[in-house]
Amino acid sequence: MKKTEGLLTLVVLISIFSLIYVLSTTTNRATAYNYTSFMQDLDDGLVTAVIIKPGTDSISGTADIYLGASYKKKLSLTDTPAFEEMLREKFPAYTVKDTQQDAMIRSIAGNLLMVGAMIFVFMVFMSGAPGGGGKMAAFSRGHIKISAKDVKTDFAQVAGLDEEKEELKEIVDFLKNPRKYLDLGARIPKGVLMEGPPGTGKTLLAKAVAGEAGVPFFTISGSDFVEMFVGVGASRVRDLFDDAKQNAPCIVFIDEIDAVARRRGTGMGGSHDEREQTLNQLLVEMDGFSENQGLIVLAATNRVDILDPAIMRAGRFDRKVTVSLPDVKGRLEILKVHSKNKPLAEDVNLDYIAKTSAGMAGADLENLMNEAAIIAAKNNRKYIMMEDIKHAFIKTGVGVEKHSRVISARDKEITAYHEVGHAILFHLLDEVGPVYIISVIPTGPDALGYTMPLGENDDRHLTRLKLVNSIKVALGGRIAEQIRFDDYTAGASQDIKQATATARNMVMKFGMSDELGMVNYADDSDNVFIGRDLARAKSISEETAAVIDKEVRRIISECYDDAKRIILENRDVLDKAAAFLVENERMTKDEFEALFKEN
């Protein structure tokens, strides 16, 4: 509300001063009339005074024609010297005004008016707040949000993160009973860094800690510290910690801390930029000369690899809590939490959903159940059915199906063979399947169909077999097109890109090349720090780079040959499944597997 009122005041002030300036430059502006009317008024004896205002070119200009004591009209002149010559004969009492001096006076008056307006607006911003800072001080403070002891989130609302909650319960216990730790000489961690993939519940855990401890909870995003004005970020860090110290014991939560705590000295410019000044101030506040008794900093990021080493050391972030993707047990607990207030039909099997949603984070599961509820409501149902959840699974996994798009018969057949090529390999190869659904319904601007595998396990290891088989699956679509049409399309471009990236990682990162051995040739920076990459010498010789390219081609070529052999051995399934898709547009897991049983 205060921010809106301030903007409204500023708009009103600017409007008023603009109006004053316009009025000051248009004073006594008269209605123009033509030369014939002037000559008629002159012959009738109505003209009492004529003031000529020459233009900048000394040819054009204007004339103020007075009719009576104050009534004035304006006449535009195209030939001022000729007009003056006429007046010498018919109206010698005319005068010529110095327009340059008049323009200078108007310019000076306008500039003074604008300067006065700026001073007035500045005084308005500087007034009305404690300490004389006013709205300018409020700008430097940023978007610090404080939620006092009314944080409703607790650990009961955080599912699937049992180990992470156990680590943070010590923080809660210290905030509630600090004396028992201090009496033993224990120092509670000053900071806890939570890192993990997006959507795994890092922010939710921070809120739960504040809710359990019942202490003030200060929250700010890392990007809120960074401004275009030098010094603003460091000032916001000081203000944040000053407020937190006054409310200790409390929790300061910095979300997406990688926005402000990136590694220093890695940019293209100099070292004295705004981001580094802000980071330096944050380092001092977390572990400087001043004591932050009872102040605990929680931070969240999914890019811990780019954080500055100074902020990662003990004494600043003493603990690193890894918030991983949930396993099948954790996914079941998360689904129970997010379906607690949703009416479910009897056919809904949360255990099955948990088993078939490997790789999904807590936010993904929440979104899945929410989309299912929206689909059920759209169909005017009072309960969420398993059909709604399966529909939501496809919607969140591959996108919205575009049933209205018109696809030619040839395009549909090509898409069918392409997708069945993927599906056969998903079904027959280990560690990559099985198939959940096959469809030739478009889902995007370029995707004319999709094959969705079913994640039935939580394997965390990337074995060589799994990587090789994933390359074979990616190449299956192109192979099926070649087998059926003796030609191929550009639709496999993304598959080829994925297969190439996997093969290159096998050679350069994972040491899975027989010729190159167990040597890492990858650059771990992932091109995040452009300046550092430009200054770094290449660590790979031209000869080694040539061998890497040769190994990548060899892996893809061997995978291609083996995948083609498998699909040719199951040519009957390929043709039958493609024909089924052309007619029905969608094929389920059971319908697809039944074709293999027929052979």
C-alpha positions in Angstrom: 0.0 0.0 0.0 2.8 2.4 0.9 4.6 1.7 -2.3 1.5 2.3 -4.3 0.9 5.6 -2.5 4.5 6.7 -3.2 4.2 6.0 -6.9 0.9 7.8 -7.1 2.4 10.9 -5.4 5.3 10.8 -7.8 3.0 10.6 -10.9 0.8 13.5 -9.6 3.9 15.7 -8.9 5.3 15.1 -12.4 2.0 15.8 -14.0 1.6 19.1 -12.1 5.0 20.4 -13.0 4.7 19.3 -16.6 1.4 21.2 -16.8 3.0 24.3 -15.2 5.8 24.2 -17.7 3.5 23.8 -20.7 1.3 26.7 -19.5 4.4 28.9 -19.0 5.4 28.3 -22.6 2.0 28.9 -24.0 1.0 32.1 -22.1 -1.0 34.5 -24.2 -1.1 32.0 -27.1 -3.7 33.3 -29.5 -5.9 31.9 -32.2 -4.2 32.2 -35.6 -6.0 33.9 -38.5 -5.0 34.6 -42.2 -3.4 37.5 -44.0 -6.7 38.5 -45.8 -8.5 38.9 -42.4 -5.6 41.0 -41.1 -5.7 43.4 -44.1 -9.5 43.7 -43.7 -9.1 44.6 -40.0 -6.3 47.0 -40.9 -8.4 48.8 -43.5 -11.4 49.0 -41.0 -9.1 50.6 -38.4 -9.5 47.9 -35.9 -5.8 47.1 -35.5 -4.3 48.9 -32.4 -0.9 47.3 -32.3 1.4 44.9 -34.3 4.3 43.0 -32.7 6.5 41.1 -35.2 8.5 38.1 -33.9 11.1 37.1 -36.6 12.0 33.4 -36.9 15.5 31.9 -36.8 15.9 32.1 -40.6 14.9 35.9 -40.7 12.4 35.1 -43.4 9.5 33.3 -41.6 8.0 34.5 -38.3 4.8 35.4 -36.5 3.0 38.6 -35.7 0.8 39.4 -32.7 -2.2 41.5 -33.9 -4.0 43.5 -31.2 -7.6 44.4 -31.9 -8.7 46.7 -29.1 -7.0 46.9 -25.7 -6.3 43.2 -25.0 -7.9 41.1 -27.8 -5.1 39.5 -29.7 -4.7 37.2 -32.7 -1.6 35.5 -34.2 -0.6 35.7 -37.8 1.9 33.4 -39.4 4.4 35.1 -41.7 6.2 33.5 -44.7 8.1 36.8 -45.7 8.8 38.9 -42.7 10.8 41.7 -44.6 7.9 42.2 -47.1 5.4 42.3 -44.2 7.5 45.0 -42.5 7.7 47.1 -45.7 3.9 47.0 -46.0 3.5 48.1 -42.4 5.8 51.1 -42.9 3.3 52.5 -45.3 0.0 51.5 -43.7 0.8 51.0 -39.9 4.1 52.7 -38.9 3.4 52.1 -35.2 4.4 48.4 -35.4 7.3 47.0 -33.2 9.8 44.1 -33.7 10.4 41.8 -30.7 13.8 40.2 -29.9 12.8 36.5 -30.1 16.2 35.2 -29.2 16.2 36.9 -25.8 12.7 35.8 -25.2 13.5 32.1 -26.1 16.6 32.3 -23.7 14.4 33.5 -20.9 11.8 30.7 -21.5 14.6 28.1 -21.6 16.1 29.3 -18.3 12.7 29.4 -16.7 11.9 25.9 -17.9 15.2 24.5 -16.6 14.8 26.2 -13.2 11.3 24.8 -13.0 12.5 21.2 -13.7 15.4 21.5 -11.3 13.0 22.7 -8.6 10.7 19.8 -9.4 13.5 17.3 -9.0 14.6 18.8 -5.7 11.0 18.7 -4.4 10.6 15.0 -5.5 13.9 14.1 -3.8 12.8 15.8 -0.6 9.5 13.9 -0.7 11.4 10.6 -1.0 13.8 11.4 1.7 11.1 12.4 4.2 8.6 10.4 6.1 10.7 7.5 7.6 12.8 7.0 10.7 16.4 7.9 10.6 16.0 10.4 7.7 16.4 7.7 5.1 12.8 7.7 3.9 11.9 6.0 0.7 15.5 6.0 -0.6 16.5 4.0 2.5 13.6 1.7 1.9 15.0 1.1 -1.7 18.4 0.1 -0.3 16.7 -2.3 2.1 15.3 -4.4 -0.7 12.5 -7.0 -0.4 13.2 -8.4 3.1 10.2 -10.3 4.3 9.8 -11.3 7.9 7.3 -13.8 9.2 7.2 -13.8 12.9 6.0 -16.7 15.1 3.1 -17.3 12.8 4.8 -19.7 10.3 2.4 -22.6 10.0 4.6 -25.1 8.3 6.1 -27.9 10.4 8.0 -31.1 9.9 4.7 -33.1 9.7 4.0 -31.4 6.3 7.4 -32.4 4.9 7.3 -35.9 3.6 9.9 -38.1 2.0 12.9 -36.3 3.7 13.4 -38.2 6.9 17.2 -37.9 7.0 17.2 -34.3 6.1 14.7 -33.5 8.9 16.8 -35.3 11.4 19.8 -33.1 10.6 17.7 -29.9 10.9 16.0 -31.0 14.2 19.2 -30.1 16.0 18.9 -26.6 14.7 15.3 -26.4 16.0 16.4 -27.8 19.4 19.2 -25.2 19.7 16.8 -22.4 18.9 14.3 -23.7 21.6 16.9 -24.6 24.3 20.2 -22.9 23.5 21.5 -23.0 27.1 22.1 -26.8 27.2 24.4 -26.5 24.2 26.2 -23.4 25.5 26.8 -24.9 28.9 28.7 -27.7 27.2 30.8 -25.3 25.1 29.1 -26.4 21.9 28.8 -24.0 19.0 25.7 -24.4 16.9 26.3 -24.3 13.2 26.1 -20.7 11.9 24.8 -21.7 8.5 23.1 -24.7 6.8 23.3 -24.9 3.1 20.6 -27.1 1.5 21.5 -28.2 -2.0 19.7 -30.4 -4.4 17.7 -30.6 -7.7 14.8 -28.1 -8.2 11.5 -29.0 -6.5 12.9 -31.4 -3.9 11.7 -29.3 -0.9 14.6 -27.0 0.2 12.4 -24.0 0.8 9.8 -26.1 2.5 12.4 -27.5 4.9 13.5 -23.9 5.8 9.9 -22.9 6.6 9.4 -26.1 8.6 12.5 -25.3 10.7 11.1 -21.8 11.5 7.6 -23.2 12.2 8.9 -25.9 14.6 11.2 -23.5 16.4 8.6 -20.7 16.7 11.2 -18.0 15.9 11.2 -15.0 13.5 11.9 -16.1 10.0 13.6 -13.6 7.6 13.5 -14.6 4.0 15.0 -12.9 0.9 16.0 -14.1 -2.5 19.6 -14.0 -3.6 18.7 -11.9 -6.6 17.2 -9.2 -4.3 20.7 -8.3 -3.2 21.9 -7.5 -6.7 21.0 -4.1 -8.2 22.5 -1.9 -10.9 23.5 0.7 -8.3 26.8 0.0 -6.7 26.7 -0.5 -3.0 23.0 -1.3 -2.7 23.5 -5.0 -2.4 26.1 -4.7 0.4 23.7 -2.2 2.2 20.9 -4.7 2.0 23.0 -7.4 3.5 23.9 -5.1 6.4 20.3 -4.2 6.9 19.1 -7.8 6.8 21.6 -8.9 9.5 21.0 -5.8 11.6 17.3 -6.6 11.7 18.0 -10.3 12.4 20.3 -9.5 15.3 17.6 -7.4 16.9 15.2 -10.3 16.7 17.6 -13.1 17.7 17.2 -16.0 18.1 15.9 -16.1 14.5 16.4 -17.7 11.1 17.6 -15.9 8.0 16.7 -17.8 4.8 18.4 -16.9 1.5 16.8 -18.6 -1.4 18.8 -19.2 -4.6 22.0 -18.0 -2.9 24.0 -18.8 -6.1 22.6 -15.5 -7.5 24.8 -13.5 -5.1 27.5 -16.0 -3.9 29.1 -17.1 -7.2 32.8 -17.7 -7.4 34.7 -14.4 -7.5 37.2 -13.4 -10.2 35.4 -15.4 -13.0 33.7 -12.6 -14.9 34.8 -10.7 -18.0 35.0 -7.3 -16.2 37.0 -6.1 -13.2 36.8 -7.5 -9.8 35.1 -4.5 -8.2 31.6 -5.2 -9.4 28.4 -5.0 -7.4 28.0 -8.8 -7.1 31.4 -9.2 -5.5 30.9 -6.3 -3.1 27.6 -7.9 -2.0 29.3 -11.3 -1.5 32.2 -9.7 0.5 29.7 -8.1 2.8 27.8 -11.5 3.2 31.1 -13.2 4.1 31.8 -10.6 6.8 28.4 -10.8 8.3 28.4 -14.6 8.5 31.8 -14.9 10.1 33.4 -11.6 10.8 34.4 -9.7 13.9 30.8 -9.3 15.1 29.0 -12.1 16.9 25.8 -13.4 15.4 24.5 -15.1 18.6 21.3 -17.0 18.0 21.2 -16.1 14.3 21.2 -19.1 11.9 21.5 -18.7 8.2 19.7 -21.2 6.0 20.4 -21.1 2.2 19.2 -23.1 -0.7 20.7 -23.7 -4.2 20.7 -26.2 -7.0 24.1 -25.0 -8.2 26.5 -25.7 -5.4 29.3 -26.2 -7.9 29.5 -22.5 -8.8 29.5 -21.1 -5.2 32.6 -19.3 -3.9 34.8 -21.5 -1.7 35.0 -18.8 1.0 31.3 -19.1 1.7 31.4 -22.9 1.8 34.0 -23.2 4.5 33.3 -24.2 8.1 32.3 -21.2 10.2 30.0 -19.9 7.6 28.1 -22.8 6.2 29.1 -25.5 8.6 26.6 -28.0 7.3 25.6 -29.1 3.8 22.3 -30.9 3.7 21.8 -32.7 0.4 18.1 -32.8 -0.5 17.9 -35.6 -3.0 15.1 -36.9 -5.2 12.7 -39.1 -3.2 12.8 -42.9 -3.5 9.7 -45.0 -3.9 8.9 -44.8 -0.1 9.4 -41.1 -0.1 7.2 -40.6 -3.2 4.4 -42.6 -1.5 4.6 -40.3 1.6 4.6 -37.2 -0.6 1.6 -38.4 -2.6 -0.3 -39.1 0.7 0.4 -35.5 1.9 -0.8 -33.9 -1.4 -3.9 -36.2 -1.7 -4.9 -35.7 1.9 -7.5 -33.0 1.1 -8.5 -34.4 -2.3 -11.3 -36.9 -2.7 -10.0 -40.1 -4.4 -12.0 -42.8 -6.1 -11.6 -46.4 -5.1 -9.5 -47.3 -8.2 -6.7 -44.8 -7.3 -3.6 -46.8 -6.3 -1.0 -44.5 -4.7 1.5 -47.3 -4.4 1.4 -47.9 -8.2 1.8 -44.1 -8.8 4.8 -44.0 -6.5 6.4 -47.0 -8.2 5.9 -45.6 -11.7 7.1 -42.1 -11.0 10.8 -42.6 -10.5 12.8 -39.5 -10.9 10.0 -37.1 -10.0 10.6 -34.5 -7.3 8.2 -33.5 -4.6 7.0 -30.5 -6.6 6.4 -32.7 -9.6 4.2 -35.1 -7.5 2.3 -32.1 -6.1 1.7 -30.8 -9.6 0.7 -34.3 -10.8 -2.1 -34.5 -8.2 -3.1 -30.9 -8.8 -3.5 -31.5 -12.5 -5.5 -34.6 -11.9 -7.8 -32.6 -9.6 -8.2 -30.0 -12.4 -9.0 -32.7 -15.0 -11.6 -34.3 -12.7 -13.2 -30.9 -12.0 -13.3 -30.1 -15.8 -15.1 -33.4 -16.4 -17.6 -32.6 -13.6 -16.6 -35.4 -11.3 -16.7 -35.3 -7.5 -13.8 -37.7 -7.2 -10.3 -38.0 -8.7 -10.1 -41.3 -10.7 -7.0 -43.2 -11.8 -7.8 -42.2 -15.3 -7.4 -38.5 -14.3 -4.0 -39.2 -12.8 -2.8 -41.1 -15.8 -4.0 -38.3 -18.0 -2.2 -35.8 -15.8 0.9 -38.0 -15.9 1.0 -37.6 -19.7 0.2 -33.9 -19.5 3.0 -33.1 -17.1 5.5 -35.6 -18.7 5.2 -34.8 -22.5 2.7 -31.9 -22.7 -0.8 -31.4 -23.8 -2.0 -33.6 -26.6 -3.3 -31.6 -29.6 -6.1 -33.7 -31.0 -7.3 -30.9 -33.3 -4.1 -30.8 -35.4 -4.6 -32.3 -38.8 -1.9 -34.8 -39.7 -1.6 -36.4 -43.2 -1.8 -40.2 -43.5 1.9 -40.4 -44.5 3.1 -38.3 -41.6 1.1 -40.4 -39.2 2.5 -43.6 -40.6 6.1 -42.3 -40.4 5.5 -41.1 -36.8 4.0 -44.5 -35.9 7.1 -46.5 -37.2 9.4 -44.0 -35.5 7.8 -44.3 -32.1 7.4 -48.1 -32.3 11.2 -48.3 -33.1 11.8 -46.6 -29.8 9.3 -48.8 -28.0 10.7 -52.1 -29.2 14.1 -51.3 -27.8 12.6 -49.9 -24.5 10.8 -53.3 -24.1 13.6 -55.6 -25.0 16.7 -53.9 -23.6 17.6 -54.0 -19.9 17.6 -51.0 -17.5 15.8 -48.6 -19.9 12.1 -49.7 -19.9 9.4 -50.8 -20.0 7.0 -48.8 -22.2 4.1 -47.0 -20.5 2.3 -45.6 -23.5 2.9 -45.0 -27.3 1.1 -42.2 -29.1 1.0 -40.5 -32.5 -0.9 -37.5 -31.2 1.1 -34.3 -31.5 2.1 -32.6 -28.3 4.1 -29.6 -29.5 5.2 -27.6 -32.5 7.5 -30.3 -33.7 6.6 -33.5 -31.7 4.2 -35.5 -33.8 4.1 -38.3 -31.2 5.8 -39.7 -28.2 6.9 -42.9 -26.4 6.8 -42.7 -22.6 8.9 -45.3 -20.7 7.8 -46.5 -17.3 10.2 -45.8 -14.5 9.8 -48.8 -12.2 13.0 -48.6 -10.1 15.2 -46.1 -8.4 18.6 -47.1 -9.8 21.1 -44.4 -9.0 24.1 -45.9 -10.7 24.7 -45.1 -14.4 26.1 -48.5 -15.6 27.8 -48.8 -18.9 25.0 -51.2 -20.0 22.3 -48.6 -19.2 24.2 -45.8 -21.1 24.7 -48.0 -24.1 21.1 -49.2 -24.2 19.9 -45.6 -23.9 21.9 -44.8 -27.0 20.3 -47.7 -28.8 16.8 -46.6 -27.8 17.5 -43.0 -29.0 18.6 -44.4 -32.4 15.6 -46.8 -32.7 13.3 -44.2 -34.3 15.6 -43.4 -37.2 16.3 -47.1 -37.7 12.6 -48.0 -38.0 12.1 -45.3 -40.6 14.9 -46.6 -42.7 13.6 -50.2 -42.5 10.1 -49.4 -43.5 10.5 -46.5 -46.0 14.2 -46.9 -47.1 14.4 -43.3 -46.3 14.4 -41.1 -43.2 13.3 -37.7 -41.9 14.8 -35.0 -39.7 12.6 -36.0 -36.8 15.4 -37.9 -35.1 17.6 -34.8 -34.7 16.9 -34.5 -31.0 17.5 -38.3 -30.6 20.8 -38.1 -32.3 21.8 -35.1 -30.2 21.0 -37.1 -27.0 22.8 -40.2 -28.2 25.9 -38.1 -29.1 25.9 -36.4 -25.7 25.7 -39.7 -23.9 28.5 -41.3 -25.9 30.7 -38.2 -25.4 30.1 -38.3 -21.7 31.1 -42.0 -21.6 34.4 -41.2 -23.3 35.3 -37.9 -21.7 33.7 -38.1 -18.2 33.1 -41.7 -17.2 36.3 -43.4 -18.4 34.3 -45.9 -20.5 36.6 -45.9 -23.5 38.9 -48.9 -24.1 41.3 -46.8 -26.1 41.5 -43.7 -23.9 41.2 -45.5 -20.6 40.1 -44.1 -17.2 41.0 -40.4 -17.9 38.7 -37.5 -17.5 38.9 -35.0 -20.4 35.7 -33.1 -19.5 35.6 -29.4 -18.4 33.8 -29.3 -15.1 32.9 -25.6 -15.4 30.0 -26.3 -17.8 30.8 -23.0 -19.4 29.3 -21.1 -16.4 32.3 -18.8 -16.0 33.1 -17.3 -19.4 36.0 -15.2 -18.3 37.8 -18.0 -16.6 37.2 -20.3 -19.6 38.7 -17.8 -22.0 41.8 -17.4 -19.9 42.3 -21.2 -19.4 44.6 -23.1 -21.7 43.1 -26.2 -23.4 43.8 -29.4 -21.5 43.3 -31.6 -24.5 45.7 -31.9 -27.4 44.5 -32.0 -31.0 45.5 -35.7 -31.2 43.5 -36.6 -28.1 40.5 -34.6 -29.4 40.6 -36.6 -32.7 40.7 -39.9 -30.7 37.7 -38.8 -28.6 35.7 -38.0 -31.8 36.7 -41.4 -33.2 35.6 -43.2 -30.0 32.3 -41.4 -29.9 31.6 -42.4 -33.5 32.6 -46.0 -32.8 30.2 -46.3 -29.8 27.3 -44.8 -31.7 28.0 -47.0 -34.8 28.1 -50.2 -32.7 24.9 -49.2 -30.9 23.2 -48.5 -34.3 24.2 -51.9 -35.7 22.9 -53.8 -32.6 19.7 -51.8 -32.4 19.0 -52.4 -36.1 19.5 -56.1 -35.6 17.0 -56.2 -32.7 14.3 -54.3 -34.7 14.8 -56.5 -37.8 14.3 -59.6 -35.6 11.0 -58.1 -34.4 9.8 -56.8 -37.8 6.3 -58.3 -37.3 5.9 -56.4 -34.0 7.1 -53.2 -35.7 4.5 -53.5 -38.6 1.6 -54.6 -36.3 2.2 -51.9 -33.7 2.6 -49.2 -36.3 -0.7 -50.3 -38.0 -2.4 -50.2 -34.6 -1.2 -46.7 -33.9 -2.3 -45.4 -37.3 -5.8 -46.6 -36.6 -6.1 -45.9 -32.9 -3.5 -43.2 -32.3 -2.5 -44.5 -28.9 -1.2 -47.9 -27.5 -1.0 -48.9 -23.9 1.7 -51.0 -22.2 -0.5 -54.1 -22.1 -1.6 -53.8 -25.8 2.0 -53.4 -26.9 3.4 -56.4 -24.8 0.6 -58.6 -26.2 2.1 -58.4 -29.6 5.3 -60.0 -28.4 3.3 -62.9 -26.9 1.7 -63.6 -30.3 5.1 -64.3 -31.9 
